[in-house]
Amino acid sequence: MEILLLIGVVLGILLLASLIFRKRTSLDEIEKEIQGLREKR
């Protein structure tokens, strides 16, 4: 039973990490677009 609990915790941490990583990449993409618009001025 403890093994199942451990697997659940690890999967939860991985899920949170993947969500945070996706948000960071999308923010980086938005920042790049803003820089591109500034350079066009």
N, C-alpha and C positions, 0 to 999 in steps of 0.2 A: 504493500500500500504506500509506503514512503517513497518508493521509486516513482509511482504514478504522480504523486504530489510534486516531486522534484522536477519531473518532465513538464508538468503543467506550469510551474514557476518559470522554467527556462524558456518555454514557448511564449509565455506572456512577456518576458523581458525582450525576447527577439522581436515580437510584434510591436512593442512600444519603440524599440530602437529603429525599426524599419519605418514607422510612421514619422518619427522625428527626422530621419534622414531624408525622407521624401519632402517634408516641409522645408528643410534647409536648402535642398537643391532647387525647389521652386522659387524660394526667395532669392537665391543666387541668380537664377535666370531673369527674374524681374529686375534685379540690380543691373545686370548686363544690358537689358533693354533700355533702362533709364540712362545709362552711360552712353549708349548709342545715340539716343535722342539728343543728349547734350552736345555730342560731338557734331551732329548735323547742323546745329545753329550757326 
